[in-house]
Amino acid sequence: MRYYLGMLEYKWSHAQTRMEDLWVRRKLGDELYRTVEENNWTWQFIRSGSQTLPEDTFCRCDIYVESNDDKLDSHFLLKFPQAMATPLAK
């Protein structure tokens, strides 16, 4: 199952670096970030030009996570209902 977690904007120079992980963790919160990491789910970042800042310098990142389609999904949805309002099929 694929879940939409949110969106953020940061510099293109931070994309695919440790800084990107820090921005994502800050946006989602430590508990949600740790839960995804502990479950070994796959992060999916869809990057495009910023819609509010100069797009040659800043990117928009839509944050998705792909789960393993098991019982952890139900627990995840119950624990984080605000972040999981729109699950998407693969």
N, C-alpha and C positions, 0 to 999 in steps of 0.2 A: 504494500500500500504506500502511496506517496502522499505526504502531508505538506501543506503550505504553512510556514511558521511566521513569516513576516518579511519586511522589506527595510533596507537601510541604504544610505549613500556614504561613500568614502572615496578617497583618491584612487585613481587607477593604479598608482604605484604600489598600493597596498594589496591589490588583487593577487591571489595565489601565493601569499606570503603568510608568515606568522601573524602579521598585523591584521590580516583579514579574519583570522580565527579570534583575535581579541575583540574586534568590532562585533562579530557575530555573538560571541559570548556576552558581551556587554548588552547587546540588544535583547537577547533571549533570556538572560539571567543564568546564574551558575547552575541552579538545580535542573532546568530544562536541558542546558548544554551537556551537563554531566550524564543525564539520563540517556541521551542519544549516544554519547560516546561509550557508556557502559554496555549498552545493548548492541554495540557494533553495527549501528545503522549507517547508511551511506548519506553523506551530505551532498546536496545538489544545489549549486549556486548558478542562477541565471543572471548574467551581467549584461547591462545595456547602458547607454549614455544617460547621465542624470537628467531628470526632467525639471529640476529646480535650480541647479547650479551649472556652471560651464561644463558641457559634456566632454570637452577635450581633456579636462583635468579630473573630473569626478564621474564615478559610475554609480548606477543604481544596481543593487543586488537583491534579487528575490530569493528567499531562503526556503528550500524544500528539504525534506528528509525522506528517504526510502526505508521502510521497515522490512522485516522478514515475514510478514503476514502470519504471525503466531499469536499466542495468548497475551504477549506483552503489549500488543496494540490496544486491547481493551483497557488494560491498566493505564497505559499512556494517555488515552483519551479521557479517562476519568480523572486523572491527576492534573492534566493541562487542558481543560475544555476551552479556555479562551484562545489558546494558540492553535487548536485543532478544529476550528469551526468548519473548515472546508477541506476534508480529505479528498484526494484525487486518485482515480484509478490509474494504474500504470499504462 
